[in-house]
Amino acid sequence: MSAPTAGTRMRVGKYELGRTLGEGSFAKVKYARNVQTGDSVAIKILDKQQVLRHKMIEQIKREISTMKLIKHPNVVQIYEVIASKTKIYIVLEFVDGGELFDKIEDGLLHTTCGTPNYVAPEVLNDKGYDGTSSDVWSCGVILFVLMAGYLPFDESNLMVLYKKICKADFSFPAWFSSGAKKLIRRILDPNPITRITIQEILADEWFKKGYKSPSFEQGNDVSLDDIDAVFNNSEEHLVTEKREKPESMNAFELISRSQGFNLGNLFEKQMGLVKRETRFTSQCPPNEIISKIEEAAKPLGFNVRKHNYKMKLQGDKSGRKGHLSVATEVFEVAPSLHMVELRKTGGDTLEFHKFYKTFSSGLKDIVWKSETSS
């Protein structure tokens, strides 16, 4: 089977998939557009075999059902669930604005270990646990991050990270109020038996300040049929997956992304944030772009994995916050114009900038510069 044309996009049912918004251990989230209405959505994609292998079917069904029932301005809305023969697609409200860590402090803060940073001690011990209590812990970590701007438990070494989590070894910033400290300390209690409960959190005086209670839809008003259909493998409910050549970007879309076309913007702080991704345009053929990226990355000690017109660059040396890894993807914006996106997916942001400064010098031959560029 021949490789798809550069810039080719996947169409899943009525949704056209676009750029990757985020990746986790078990799922990838992509931007998508409903081709019937033009509405923007986010689609969480899970591999069916991986879900089965990890015995996660019931857990995912509960998660989706709960999301369908809750209606709250601060909770992402779920629209529908669809599936192909190999994938599960959860269609969600698209929330623009980037990553949480890009919005607090200097944009350099991030987690290198993924979900373990949010996981309760009893989950790490793998001796059986109560889901409700462990979820309370995870909510406490998120609350801490929202208030502090960094994780309570963050180590590049997994074993050190696990030890700190199991001992609840963390400290509060000086600006935390006594009420906030008291509540978070009770949430991040390593003993799930004595850990504060949801009911006790709702009664906490600090928590109640400005609290707006969520509203739940009545069960009989919310259809859960699509969830059952997804896991029943009914042929009539499966959506088709096909690759289509994307529509050319219109003027508005090009203008909205034009700030990222300049390689120099990577090193600039915009609104106090340091960027963790960049884009540039090229008039070279996509195969030549891919080859140039590979040629520029390998001498810098990066392993390269290619799949169609996507690449993953993995540093072979461990830096300040683990191995630096970069995801790249080539998009077609016009028949003779391509956009290349580079995103840091692991490691330290400043190390990413240092790498890119050298790396970009090897790409100068393929970067398109307009006649007005200085």
Backbone torsions as a table, in degrees:
resi	resn	phi	psi	omega
1	MET	NA	127.6	-176.8
2	SER	-74.3	152.0	179.5
3	ALA	-69.1	146.6	179.7
4	PRO	-68.2	156.3	178.5
5	THR	-62.8	145.0	178.1
6	ALA	-57.0	137.8	179.5
7	GLY	85.5	-6.4	178.2
8	THR	-62.0	135.6	-178.8
9	ARG	-111.9	150.4	178.3
10	MET	-82.6	134.2	174.7
11	ARG	-110.7	123.8	179.2
12	VAL	-119.5	106.5	-175.3
13	GLY	58.5	-122.8	-179.2
14	LYS	-94.6	8.9	-177.1
15	TYR	-111.0	133.2	174.6
16	GLU	-101.3	118.4	-175.9
17	LEU	-81.0	142.2	179.5
18	GLY	-122.1	-136.1	-173.6
19	ARG	-68.5	157.4	176.8
20	THR	-80.5	129.0	179.8
21	LEU	-93.3	-30.9	-179.1
22	GLY	-172.6	160.4	179.0
23	GLU	-135.6	142.9	176.4
24	GLY	-128.8	-169.4	-178.4
25	SER	-67.9	-35.4	-174.2
26	PHE	-118.8	-3.4	-175.0
27	ALA	-151.5	159.6	174.2
28	LYS	-125.4	140.9	179.1
29	VAL	-113.3	127.0	-179.3
30	LYS	-121.3	149.6	170.9
31	TYR	-72.4	143.1	178.2
32	ALA	-146.3	161.8	179.3
33	ARG	-128.1	131.2	174.4
34	ASN	-74.4	110.8	-173.7
35	VAL	-70.0	-17.0	179.4
36	GLN	-81.8	-36.8	-176.4
37	THR	-111.1	-19.2	-176.1
38	GLY	83.0	0.5	-178.3
39	ASP	-70.7	144.8	175.8
40	SER	-87.7	139.0	176.8
41	VAL	-139.9	168.6	170.7
42	ALA	-114.4	138.6	-179.3
43	ILE	-122.0	121.3	176.6
44	LYS	-88.5	123.8	-174.4
45	ILE	-112.0	123.8	178.2
46	LEU	-119.8	143.5	177.2
47	ASP	-84.7	125.4	-175.9
48	LYS	-60.2	-42.7	-178.2
49	GLN	-63.5	-38.0	179.0
50	GLN	-67.6	-38.9	177.5
51	VAL	-61.9	-44.1	179.3
52	LEU	-67.1	-41.5	-177.3
53	ARG	-62.4	-35.9	-179.0
54	HIS	-96.2	9.4	177.0
55	LYS	52.0	51.6	-174.7
56	MET	-107.5	7.6	-174.5
57	ILE	-57.8	-53.1	-177.1
58	GLU	-63.9	-37.9	179.4
59	GLN	-62.6	-44.5	-179.0
60	ILE	-69.3	-38.8	177.8
61	LYS	-61.1	-41.2	178.3
62	ARG	-65.4	-43.0	-179.0
63	GLU	-61.0	-45.8	-178.4
64	ILE	-67.1	-43.6	-179.4
65	SER	-60.9	-42.5	179.9
66	THR	-65.1	-42.7	179.8
67	MET	-63.2	-33.4	179.3
68	LYS	-69.5	-31.0	-175.7
69	LEU	-80.4	-31.9	-173.3
70	ILE	-87.9	138.2	176.6
71	LYS	-127.7	112.9	-177.8
72	HIS	-155.4	139.5	-177.7
73	PRO	-60.5	-21.6	-178.7
74	ASN	-101.4	8.9	179.6
75	VAL	-118.4	129.2	-179.5
76	VAL	-61.5	132.2	-178.4
77	GLN	-84.4	141.0	176.0
78	ILE	-103.4	132.8	-176.8
79	TYR	-95.7	-50.0	-179.5
80	GLU	-163.8	168.9	177.0
81	VAL	-126.8	128.8	178.6
82	ILE	-131.4	167.9	-178.6
83	ALA	-150.2	150.6	169.6
84	SER	-107.0	-168.6	-179.9
85	LYS	-67.2	-27.0	-174.3
86	THR	-119.0	-15.6	-173.3
87	LYS	-128.1	154.4	171.8
88	ILE	-112.5	131.1	-178.1
89	TYR	-118.3	117.5	177.3
90	ILE	-103.4	113.5	-175.5
91	VAL	-89.2	119.2	-172.4
92	LEU	-121.7	162.8	172.1
93	GLU	-61.0	135.1	178.6
94	PHE	-86.8	118.9	179.1
95	VAL	-108.6	111.2	-176.9
96	ASP	-79.6	162.6	173.2
97	GLY	122.6	-3.9	175.7
98	GLY	83.9	-160.5	-173.9
99	GLU	-85.3	151.6	179.5
100	LEU	-54.5	-46.4	-174.8
101	PHE	-67.6	-18.0	176.1
102	ASP	-77.4	-8.4	-176.1
103	LYS	-104.3	-7.2	-175.2
104	ILE	-127.6	136.8	-175.9
105	GLU	56.0	-126.6	-168.7
106	ASP	-104.5	8.0	177.1
107	GLY	82.9	-4.0	-179.3
108	LEU	-90.0	-11.1	-174.0
109	LEU	-82.0	133.2	-179.5
110	HIS	-162.3	168.2	176.7
111	THR	-104.5	130.6	-179.9
112	THR	-94.9	-12.8	-174.7
113	CYS	-105.7	-0.7	177.8
114	GLY	71.3	-142.0	-172.3
115	THR	-60.4	-26.6	179.6
116	PRO	-52.8	-29.5	-179.2
117	ASN	-63.7	-22.0	-176.8
118	TYR	-104.8	-3.2	-171.8
119	VAL	-86.6	140.7	-179.6
120	ALA	-69.7	153.5	-179.3
121	PRO	-56.0	-40.9	-176.9
122	GLU	-67.0	-25.2	177.1
123	VAL	-72.6	-40.7	178.9
124	LEU	-65.9	-33.2	-179.5
125	ASN	-72.5	-17.3	174.9
126	ASP	55.3	42.1	178.3
127	LYS	-114.7	20.7	-176.5
128	GLY	90.3	140.3	-177.3
129	TYR	-155.8	161.0	176.4
130	ASP	-88.3	121.5	-174.7
131	GLY	-60.0	-38.6	-178.2
132	THR	-63.6	-45.5	-178.5
133	SER	-66.6	-39.3	179.7
134	SER	-69.1	-32.0	176.6
135	ASP	-68.2	-34.3	176.5
136	VAL	-60.2	-43.5	177.6
137	TRP	-58.0	-49.7	-178.2
138	SER	-60.2	-38.4	176.5
139	CYS	-64.0	-35.0	178.0
140	GLY	-65.4	-38.7	177.7
141	VAL	-64.0	-43.3	179.7
142	ILE	-64.1	-41.6	178.0
143	LEU	-60.7	-43.5	178.7
144	PHE	-59.5	-46.4	-179.1
145	VAL	-60.9	-43.9	-179.6
146	LEU	-61.5	-34.8	-177.0
147	MET	-89.1	-36.0	-174.2
148	ALA	-93.5	-32.7	-176.2
149	GLY	91.5	2.7	176.3
150	TYR	-150.8	167.3	-177.6
151	LEU	-79.3	144.4	175.8
152	PRO	-69.2	-30.6	179.6
153	PHE	-126.2	110.9	-177.9
154	ASP	-150.1	103.4	178.5
155	GLU	-135.6	141.6	178.3
156	SER	-71.5	-27.1	177.9
157	ASN	-88.1	120.2	-175.6
158	LEU	-61.0	-40.4	-178.1
159	MET	-65.5	-39.9	177.2
160	VAL	-65.8	-40.2	178.1
161	LEU	-60.4	-47.0	-179.2
162	TYR	-61.2	-40.6	179.8
163	LYS	-63.2	-41.4	179.7
164	LYS	-66.3	-40.1	178.6
165	ILE	-64.2	-46.2	-176.7
166	CYS	-64.6	-27.0	178.0
167	LYS	-97.7	-2.1	-173.1
168	ALA	51.7	48.3	-177.5
169	ASP	-87.6	92.9	178.9
170	PHE	-151.0	166.3	178.5
171	SER	-133.4	155.5	-177.8
172	PHE	-92.8	147.1	170.9
173	PRO	-66.8	158.1	-176.5
174	ALA	-63.9	-26.2	-174.4
175	TRP	-83.6	-3.6	178.4
176	PHE	-68.7	135.1	177.0
177	SER	-74.2	163.3	179.9
178	SER	-63.8	-36.5	178.9
179	GLY	-64.2	-41.3	178.7
180	ALA	-66.7	-43.0	179.1
181	LYS	-60.4	-44.5	-177.9
182	LYS	-61.3	-44.0	-178.8
183	LEU	-68.6	-47.6	-177.7
184	ILE	-65.0	-35.9	177.3
185	ARG	-63.0	-37.1	178.3
186	ARG	-73.7	-28.6	176.8
187	ILE	-74.7	-45.2	-179.6
188	LEU	-88.4	52.1	174.9
189	ASP	-92.3	119.5	-176.8
190	PRO	-65.0	-16.0	178.0
191	ASN	-94.2	110.7	-176.7
192	PRO	-64.3	-21.0	-178.7
193	ILE	-73.7	-38.8	-179.0
194	THR	-95.4	-5.6	179.5
195	ARG	-61.1	144.9	-179.3
196	ILE	-60.8	146.5	-179.8
197	THR	-96.6	168.9	177.5
198	ILE	-59.0	-43.9	-179.4
199	GLN	-60.7	-40.7	179.6
200	GLU	-70.4	-34.7	177.0
201	ILE	-64.1	-44.3	-179.4
202	LEU	-63.1	-24.0	179.8
203	ALA	-92.2	-5.7	-177.6
204	ASP	-69.3	133.6	-175.7
205	GLU	-62.8	-41.3	179.6
206	TRP	-67.0	-40.6	-179.0
207	PHE	-65.6	-35.1	-174.0
208	LYS	-72.4	-15.7	-178.4
209	LYS	-65.5	114.7	178.1
210	GLY	72.1	12.9	-177.2
211	TYR	-72.6	134.3	175.3
212	LYS	-115.0	119.5	-177.1
213	SER	-73.7	142.4	179.6
214	PRO	-75.7	158.3	174.4
215	SER	-109.5	141.3	-179.9
216	PHE	-110.5	136.5	175.2
217	GLU	-70.7	147.4	174.4
218	GLN	-67.4	138.4	-176.2
219	GLY	-53.5	-37.8	-176.8
220	ASN	-77.5	-7.0	177.8
221	ASP	-95.4	-8.2	-177.7
222	VAL	-114.9	124.3	-179.7
223	SER	-83.1	128.0	176.6
224	LEU	-110.8	13.8	-176.6
225	ASP	-62.5	-36.9	-177.3
226	ASP	-66.5	-29.2	178.9
227	ILE	-67.2	-46.2	178.5
228	ASP	-62.9	-40.9	-178.5
229	ALA	-61.7	-38.1	-179.1
230	VAL	-60.7	-41.0	-175.3
231	PHE	-93.3	-3.1	178.6
232	ASN	-93.6	-5.9	179.9
233	ASN	54.8	35.3	178.1
234	SER	-73.4	121.7	-176.1
235	GLU	-56.5	-36.9	-175.7
236	GLU	-68.9	-18.1	-178.3
237	HIS	-100.4	-3.8	-178.2
238	LEU	-76.1	137.0	176.8
239	VAL	-91.5	158.9	179.9
240	THR	-93.9	146.4	175.7
241	GLU	-111.4	128.1	176.1
242	LYS	-148.6	149.7	179.7
243	ARG	-93.0	132.3	179.6
244	GLU	-128.6	149.2	176.1
245	LYS	-71.5	130.2	-175.4
246	PRO	-71.2	157.4	172.4
247	GLU	-69.9	148.0	177.6
248	SER	-65.0	143.4	177.8
249	MET	-64.6	136.6	176.4
250	ASN	-82.0	175.8	-175.0
251	ALA	-58.9	-40.4	-178.2
252	PHE	-63.0	-43.6	-178.8
253	GLU	-65.0	-39.9	179.0
254	LEU	-65.2	-42.0	178.9
255	ILE	-64.0	-40.6	-177.2
256	SER	-65.4	-25.1	179.7
257	ARG	-102.9	-6.4	-170.8
258	SER	-60.6	-27.3	-179.8
259	GLN	-61.0	-30.0	-178.5
260	GLY	-85.9	-4.0	-178.0
261	PHE	-74.1	-22.9	-176.3
262	ASN	-86.0	120.4	-179.1
263	LEU	-59.3	-30.8	-178.5
264	GLY	-65.6	-23.3	-177.9
265	ASN	-65.7	-19.3	179.9
266	LEU	-60.1	-32.3	-173.0
267	PHE	-97.2	5.6	179.7
268	GLU	-99.4	145.1	173.6
269	LYS	-89.6	122.4	179.5
270	GLN	-108.6	118.6	-178.6
271	MET	56.0	35.9	175.8
272	GLY	82.2	4.7	-178.2
273	LEU	-108.6	147.7	174.3
274	VAL	-101.1	126.9	-173.6
275	LYS	-71.9	146.3	176.7
276	ARG	-115.6	11.8	175.2
277	GLU	-152.0	160.5	177.0
278	THR	-153.0	165.8	179.0
279	ARG	-139.5	153.1	170.0
280	PHE	-146.2	161.9	179.5
281	THR	-109.9	154.9	-178.6
282	SER	-146.0	144.7	175.2
283	GLN	-98.6	5.0	179.2
284	CYS	-78.6	157.5	175.1
285	PRO	-61.8	149.1	-176.5
286	PRO	-58.4	-37.4	179.7
287	ASN	-63.7	-36.5	178.4
288	GLU	-68.3	-37.7	178.0
289	ILE	-61.4	-47.7	-179.6
290	ILE	-60.0	-45.0	-178.9
291	SER	-62.7	-41.7	-179.6
292	LYS	-65.1	-39.8	178.5
293	ILE	-62.6	-43.0	179.7
294	GLU	-64.7	-43.0	179.5
295	GLU	-62.7	-37.1	-178.3
296	ALA	-76.2	-29.9	-174.5
297	ALA	-83.2	-40.5	-173.2
298	LYS	-60.9	-42.8	178.8
299	PRO	-65.3	-17.1	179.9
300	LEU	-89.8	6.3	177.3
301	GLY	85.2	36.3	-179.9
302	PHE	-116.6	132.7	172.8
303	ASN	-82.4	140.3	-174.9
304	VAL	-117.7	127.9	172.9
305	ARG	-118.5	128.6	-177.3
306	LYS	-115.5	142.4	173.3
307	HIS	-148.5	112.0	-174.3
308	ASN	54.5	-119.9	-179.0
309	TYR	-112.6	33.9	173.8
310	LYS	-121.6	147.7	178.4
311	MET	-138.1	148.5	172.3
312	LYS	-121.7	124.8	178.6
313	LEU	-105.5	121.3	-177.2
314	GLN	-119.3	119.8	178.9
315	GLY	-67.6	140.5	-178.2
316	ASP	-88.4	-4.1	177.4
317	LYS	-114.5	141.6	178.6
318	SER	-83.3	127.4	-179.5
319	GLY	-98.1	-156.0	-176.5
320	ARG	-61.9	-32.9	179.9
321	LYS	-130.4	51.5	177.4
322	GLY	88.2	-168.2	-178.3
323	HIS	-76.8	134.0	176.8
324	LEU	-75.3	130.5	176.7
325	SER	-134.6	142.8	-175.4
326	VAL	-133.1	131.1	175.6
327	ALA	-101.4	134.3	177.7
328	THR	-126.1	150.5	178.7
329	GLU	-149.7	141.6	179.8
330	VAL	-105.2	127.2	178.0
331	PHE	-115.9	148.2	174.4
332	GLU	-97.4	122.5	178.3
333	VAL	-105.6	-16.2	175.1
334	ALA	-161.9	164.4	-176.8
335	PRO	-52.3	-32.2	-178.2
336	SER	-120.5	20.2	-179.0
337	LEU	-137.2	127.7	-179.7
338	HIS	-122.3	149.1	174.9
339	MET	-111.6	134.8	179.0
340	VAL	-113.1	126.4	179.9
341	GLU	-109.9	134.5	176.1
342	LEU	-124.3	127.1	-178.8
343	ARG	-128.2	134.3	172.5
344	LYS	-75.4	122.8	-179.9
345	THR	-110.1	-4.7	178.1
346	GLY	-168.6	152.7	179.1
347	GLY	96.1	-170.0	-174.1
348	ASP	-90.1	139.0	-176.4
349	THR	-65.0	-42.7	-179.9
350	LEU	-65.6	-34.0	176.0
351	GLU	-67.7	-34.1	175.6
352	PHE	-62.3	-42.9	179.4
353	HIS	-65.1	-42.0	179.5
354	LYS	-63.2	-44.6	177.2
355	PHE	-60.3	-45.3	-173.0
356	TYR	-69.3	-29.9	179.5
357	LYS	-61.5	-41.4	177.4
358	THR	-76.6	-43.5	-177.8
359	PHE	-59.2	-42.1	-175.6
360	SER	-66.3	-25.4	179.7
361	SER	-65.2	-25.7	178.1
362	GLY	-83.0	-4.3	-178.0
363	LEU	-107.6	-0.9	-173.5
364	LYS	-57.3	-31.4	-178.3
365	ASP	-69.1	-22.0	-176.5
366	ILE	-106.5	-8.4	-178.9
367	VAL	-78.9	129.0	179.8
368	TRP	-81.2	132.1	176.1
369	LYS	-123.0	130.6	178.9
370	SER	-71.5	163.5	-178.0
371	GLU	-64.1	-22.6	-178.8
372	THR	-87.0	-6.7	-179.1
373	SER	-67.6	142.7	-179.9
374	SER	-83.2	NA	NA
